[in-house]
C-alpha cells in the first residue's frame, strides 16, 4: 500500500471517528435525561448528596440543560478540529482536541464503572438475568464500550495520520 493510500485511509478513519464522538453526545444526554425521568427524587438526592434535597425541579432542569450544553460543547471541541485535521492536506499544529479526547476517555471510563459495573455487582447477576433486568446494564455496557473505542480510534487515527504525513514529507513526493 502506498503512503498516499495509507494517509487517505487514516484521514477517513479520523473523519468517521470524529463524527461518532460528536454523535455520542446524544447518548450522554439521553442517559442523563432518562435517569432523571425514571427516578427524579433519587437523581436529585444523588446530585446534591443530601437525603432531603433543597433543590427544586427547576434546579434539576437547569443542571440537566447545563450538562447537555457542556457535553455538546466538549464533544464539538473534540470532533470539529479532528474533522478539520482529517479534511486538510497538511498536519495541524493543534493538539487541544487530543488532550480533550483523553479527558473525555477518562470520563467515559469513570462513567462506565459507575453506571455499569456497580449496578451489576450490586444486584446478583443471576437474579438480573432471570428477571430480565440485565438488558439495561448490557445495553449500557455495549454503548459505553463503543464510545470508549471510538475515542481510542480517534486518538490512534490522529496520531497515525500525523506520523504518516511527517514521513511522507520527509521522504518526498516519490514515496
C-alpha positions, 0 to 999 in steps of 0.5 A, spaced: 500 500 500 502 506 498 503 512 503 498 516 499 493 510 500 495 509 507 494 517 509 487 517 505 485 511 509 487 514 516 484 521 514 477 517 513 478 513 519 479 520 523 473 523 519 468 517 521 471 517 528 470 524 529 463 524 527 461 518 532 464 522 538 460 528 536 454 523 535 455 520 542 453 526 545 446 524 544 447 518 548 450 522 554 444 526 554 439 521 553 442 517 559 442 523 563 435 525 561 432 518 562 435 517 569 432 523 571 425 521 568 425 514 571 427 516 578 427 524 579 427 524 587 433 519 587 437 523 581 436 529 585 438 526 592 444 523 588 446 530 585 446 534 591 448 528 596 443 530 601 437 525 603 432 531 603 434 535 597 433 543 597 433 543 590 427 544 586 425 541 579 427 547 576 434 546 579 434 539 576 432 542 569 437 547 569 443 542 571 440 537 566 440 543 560 447 545 563 450 538 562 447 537 555 450 544 553 457 542 556 457 535 553 455 538 546 460 543 547 466 538 549 464 533 544 464 539 538 471 541 541 473 534 540 470 532 533 470 539 529 478 540 529 479 532 528 474 533 522 478 539 520 485 535 521 482 529 517 479 534 511 486 538 510 492 536 506 497 538 511 498 536 519 495 541 524 499 544 529 493 543 534 493 538 539 487 541 544 482 536 541 487 530 543 488 532 550 480 533 550 479 526 547 483 523 553 479 527 558 473 525 555 476 517 555 477 518 562 470 520 563 467 515 559 471 510 563 469 513 570 462 513 567 462 506 565 464 503 572 459 507 575 453 506 571 455 499 569 459 495 573 456 497 580 449 496 578 451 489 576 455 487 582 450 490 586 444 486 584 446 478 583 447 477 576 443 471 576 437 474 579 438 480 573 438 475 568 432 471 570 428 477 571 430 480 565 433 486 568 440 485 565 438 488 558 439 495 561 446 494 564 448 490 557 445 495 553 449 500 557 455 496 557 455 495 549 454 503 548 459 505 553 464 500 550 463 503 543 464 510 545 470 508 549 473 505 542 471 510 538 475 515 542 481 510 542 480 510 534 480 517 534 486 518 538 490 512 534 487 515 527 490 522 529 496 520 531 497 515 525 495 520 520 500 525 523 506 520 523 504 518 516 504 525 513 511 527 517 514 521 513 511 522 507 514 529 507 520 527 509 521 522 504 518 526 498 513 526 493 516 519 490 514 515 496 
